[in-house]
Each structure stands twice: as structure tokens, then as C-alpha cells.
Amino acid sequence: MKKITLILLCLLITGCSVVEIDTNNVDNILDVVLSQDNNLYNRIGKGYKYYIPRGVSYMDTDELNDKLYSNGIYYYLYIDTVSYFYKIDINYEENSSLYFSKKIEGDKKGYLEIKENNNKYYITFVYNYAKIEAITEKEDIAEVILNSSYILSTVKFNDNIVELSLNEEYLTNKEEQYTKFKSEEKEEYFLEFVDETENN
């Protein structure tokens, strides 16, 4: 009985809690996942890092664009280091004519936009100076939003590397011609030297 009381007391003191996500409701996914302060990461790029959730695979990188894949859906992730460095605000107006349109406010800003075209759904999710784009079927929208929320909410930047990558002087190739080891003497040929020694 003392052990059970001690275990319950420990749980009460540590404040363990379980957060349930209604994965069929896009608004609920955004509210729950984006409100978490998550420091996980398993992917590192040039000046940034982020977490790829289980079931999503890394495919390729082209500069600051990463291509990810999960269950037949490609996710195109773009990291906007320029906007991050200069702290550029996102100006987005919600559009009621779209399938889904929501502006995200808070410490980190962004928006989620879903456009329907020929029974396909084009998702643009901008958050935390990063953007994910994907095309999916209606039944997979919630899964794409859940995966994208985890990815975008975990993007962290390395300020020093971002600053270096945007520094024009750092990127400029400065070439100098060194002459320290250049011979100033006149060239002589070994065969001429051999002839002279044999004649003596």
C-alpha cells in the first residue's frame, strides 16, 4: 500500500500528463501540436535542424529544400533562413473560398491553406520560418497536417551559421597568387650537367 501511495505521489509531483489529439480535426491538430515546446530533432541541415516523425522518410536535399515521403505522399520542405534572419513578419489574410484557410498567431506565426482541385488537395503550411507543400487525397489531409505540424514546430535555427551563410563577404571567393616558392633562378637541364662532368 505504501508503494502505491508513493508512486501516485511521484506522478502527482512530476506533473505527468497525456495530451490526446483528435486526428480527424485539423484545428485540434494545430492547437495541440503547435502549442508544445518540442526540442526533438533527427535531421540537421545547413543552419537548421528539425524532427522527422515516425513513418516519414527523408529523401533528398537541394540547398534549403528537403524532400520527405510518407504513405505515397511527398512533402516538400523549404527553410526560409532569410526571413528568419531579418525577422520578417508573415502577412496572411484568411480566404473563406478555399477548402481550408487559417492564420496561425502566437510566438511563432504562419498559416495553413488547403486548396481543392480535381479531387486533389494542395496543402501549403507555413510556420516558424519554414514551409511544407504537399498534394494529397481528402482522406489523408489530417495525416499530412499532423506530420507537417510536428516537422514545422521543431525547426530550430543556428544563428551563427545562418548569419555566415547570408554574409556576402564570407561567400566571396578571394584568390591571391602566391610566389613564395617560385624559383627565380634560370632553369638548367640535368643532361647538360651530365655532359659537362663527363667531358672533364
N, C-alpha and C positions, 0 to 999 in steps of 0.2 A: 504494500500500500504506500509506503514511503517513497519507493522508486517511481511509482506512477505520479504521485504528487510532485516529486522533483522534476520529472520530465515535463509535466504540464506547466510548472512554474518557469522552467527554462524556455519553453515555447512562448509563454506569455511575455517574458522579459525580452527575448530577442526580437519579438515582433514579426515573426514569420507570417507571411500572408500569401494567399493564392489568388491570382487575378484571372478571371475567366473571360475569354474573348468569344463573343458571338461572331463566328467566322462567316456568317451569312449577311451581316450588316456592315457595309463599308464604313459608315460613320463611326460605328463602335470600334472597328479595327483601328481606324485613325486615332480615335480618342485614347484607346488603351495603349497601343504600341508606341505612339509618338510621345506619350506622357512619361514613359520610362527613361531613366538616365542609365543608358546601357554603355558599358565600356568594352564590350567584346570586340575582337577583330581577328580575322584569319586571312585577310588579304591586304597586302601592302603595295601601294603604287608610288609614283614619284611625287612626294609631298602629301600623301594622304593614306589613310587606312580605313577599312570597314569590315563588317561581318557579313559573310555569306551564310544564310541559314541552311539547315539540313535539307537535302532534296534539290538544292540549286547548285549547279556546277559552273565553275569558271571556264570559259572557252578561250578568250583571246584579249589582247590589249593593243590599241592603236593610239599612241600618245596618251591623252587623258580619257579615252573611251574604252570601257570594258564591255565585253560581250559575255553574257551569262545565259544559262539554259536550265529549264525545268519543265518536265512533263510536256514536251512538244512545243514549248513557248520560249522564244528568245527575248531576253531582257537586254536593252542597250543602255548602259550607264555612262553618263557624262559627268565628270567632276569639273566644276567651274572655279578654278583657282583664282582667276582674275577678279570675279565678283566677290569671292571670299576675301582676298587681299584688300580690296578697296571698300569692303563692306557695303556693297550696292544693294539697295532695297528692292524687293520684288513688288511690282505694281500689277495686281491681277484683279480683274472685275469678274465676278461670278456671272455665268451665262445660263439662263434658265432654258434656253432652246437646246442645250446639249443633253445627252443621256445622264451625265453627272458632272457637276461643276462645284467645287468648294475651295474657298480661300482658307489657308491654314495660318492662324495667328499664334503668337506666343514668343518665347525667347528665340526660337528658330521659325522662320517663315517659309511659306511655299504655297502650293496649290495642287489640287488633283482634278484632272479633266478627263472625261471619257466621252469619246465621240463614236456614234454608231454609223456604220456604212456597210451596206450589203450583208447584214447579219454578222459582221465582224466588229470588234470593239477596240478602238485605238486609244490606249491609255498613255497620258502624259502626267507624270508625277514629279513635281519639283519640290524639293525640301532640303534645307541645310546645305545650300550651295552645290547641290547635285541634282541630276535629273535622270529618271528612268522612263524609257519609252518601250511599249510592248503592244502587240496585236494579239487578241485572244477571242475565244468564244464566250458567249454570255455566261455559261455555267462555270467558267474558270476565272471570272473577274475578281471574286473575293480572294482566291488563292494568290493571284498576281498582286493584288493590293497588299495582302498580308506579307508576302515575301519582299515586296518593294519597300514597305514600311520598315521592316527590320533592317534592310540594307541602308536606306537613306538615313534612318535615325542613328546609325552607328558610325557614319562618316566623321572622321576626325582629321584635322589638318596639322601638318608640321610647319609652323610659321617660318622657320629658318629656311627650309628647303623651298617653300613657296616663294619667299622673297628672293632667294637666289635664282630661281627659275624665271622670275619676271624681271630681273636686273639685266638691262641691255649690255652694260659693260662686262658682266660676267659671261654673257653668251657670245660676245665679240671675240673672234679669234685673232690674237695678237701674235704675229710672227716676227721673229728677228733672225737675221743671218749672222751666225757666229763664225769668226775666222780665227779663233784661238789656235786651232790645231792645223791650220793650213800651212803648208810648207812654203817658205819664202825662197828656198834655195832652188838653183836650177836643177832640172831633172837630169840624172845620169843613168845610163843603162848598164846593167850588170855585164853584158857581153863585151862592151868596150873596156871595162875594167879588167876582165879576164885576159883580153888581147894584150893589154899593156903589161901585165905581170908575166905573161909567157914570153914576151919579147925581151925582157930584162934578163 
